[in-house]
Amino acid sequence: MKILLLSDTHSYIDDRILHYASQADEVWHAGDIGSLQVTDQLQKVAPLRGVFGNIDDHEIRKCFPLNNRFTCQGVDVWITHIGGYPPKYNVNTRDEIKANPPKLFICGHSHILKVMPDKRYGLLHMNPGACGKHGFHKVRTMLSFEIDNGTIHNLNVIELGPK
């Protein structure tokens, strides 16, 4: 399964994002959507999973959960907007990670692209950075990867250029 992972659109969507989304089997949005117009356009080209972020209003919060935990091709996935990273997990995620760690833990929020393993809990942490134009990041980024029979592979950083 081909996944496009993005975050922190902050109401921004363009043809390049939609181009990559159309090549994915699923698009996963790690929060700070900004406008349902963003998710409406993404859902026109691929199935979408997502969570709301701290800037998202009540309309977005009605459509997307705070936490989205599911299994994809044998991989236990947990997406949340503010979750921290190994070993500095957020107070709201730390206990669940210790008690029942996912194989893939995805966050947004920081606008900092980061992929790193947590050997202590046997998970892989991903943050796709930000693909919107709001925030301190200089380059807009997303991640693409594949999941097959419990394995995550073919991970690629997609740089969309300066914000």
N, C-alpha and C positions, 0 to 999 in steps of 0.2 A: 504494500500500500504506500503510495507516494503522498507525503504530507508537506504542506506549506505552513510554516509557523511564523506568525507575525504578532506584533503588539504595538500598543501606543500609537494608534492611527490618529487620535485626537481629531476626529471628523474628516480626516484627509484620505482620499483614495484617488488613484490615477490609473491610467492604462497599463503602466508597467506592473503594478501590483496585480491588476486583474489578469494580465498575461500569464504571470507565474501561477496565479490561483487556478486558471483554466487548465494548467498542466498537472494539477494535483488531483488525487483521488478524494482528499479531504483538506480543508483549510482549518487551522486551529488559531484562534485569536485569544491572546493572553491579557486582554483587558485594556482599559482606557480607549474604548471604541469611539466615544465622542458623539456619534450620531448614528441612528439606525439606518440612515442612507448608506453608510459604509457596509454594514452587514447585509443589507438588502442587495447591494451590488455584488458582494462576494457570493451570496447564496444563488445568484443567477448563473454562476459559472462552476460552482463546486459545493458539495455538502459542507456545512460549517458547524464547528463546535467552538464554544467560547465561554468566557467569564466576564463579569463586569469589573471595572476598575474604579479607583477612587474618584475620578472625575465624572463618571457616568451617572446620568440622572435616573429618576424613578422609572421612566419608560424603558430604558435599557436594562435596568435591574429587574423589571418584570419579565424580560425576554431571556436573560442570561443569569446563571447562578454565580455566587461568590467563589465556589469551588466546583470543579467538574472532574470527577474521578470515574474512569471507565477503563475497559480493556480493549486494546486494539491489536489484532494479530498476535495475541499471546503476551502482550506487554501491558502491565498495570501502569496507567498514566494518571497523573494528577496535575491539573492546570489550576492555578490561582494567580491573581494579579500581584499581590504583595506577599512573598513567601520567604525571602532571603535566599541564601546560597550556602553551600558547604563551607565551613561548619557553622556559619552564622545564620541559622534559620530564624525566621520571625517567630515571635511568641505564639502566634496563632497557628503555626504549622509544626513547630518543634516536637510537641508531644506525639502528634499523629505520625510523624516521620519515624520517631523512635519506636513507637508501638507497632506500626504497620507501614513500613516504607514502600513507596511505589518503586517501580523499576525506572520510570521516567518522571522527573519532577520539573514542571515548567512554570516559570514566572515571567512577568513583565516588569513594569514600574520604573526600573532604574535607568532605562534608555541605554544601558550598557550591554552590548552583546557579550555573552559568556556561555561557554559550554565546558562543564567540568564534572568529573566523576566524584562520588563520595564513596570511598572504599569502605568506610565504617558501616554504612547502611546499604551498600551494594546498589546504589542508584546513580543515574546520570541526570545532572541538572542542566537545563537549557534556559537561556533568556535570549530571545531573538533581537534584542535592542529595540529600536523604534523605527517604524517606517513612515510615520507622520512628519509634519514639518514644525510641530510645536515641541519645545524642550531644548536642553543644552547640547544634545548630540550634534555632531557635525556631518556625519554620513548616515543616511537612512539605510537600515539593514533588515533582513529577514533570514530565516533558515529554511532549507528544504532537506528532507531525509526520507528514507524508506524504512518501513517496518515489515518484517517477514518472519513468520514462525518464531516469535519471541526475540528476534534480533533487530537492532537498530543499526542501519548502515547507510552508506552513500550520503553522508552529511555534507552539506554545502552552505557556505555563507553567500547570501545574495546582497550585493551592494547596489543600492538604487541611486547613488549619487548624493551630492550635498543637499542639505535641506534648504 
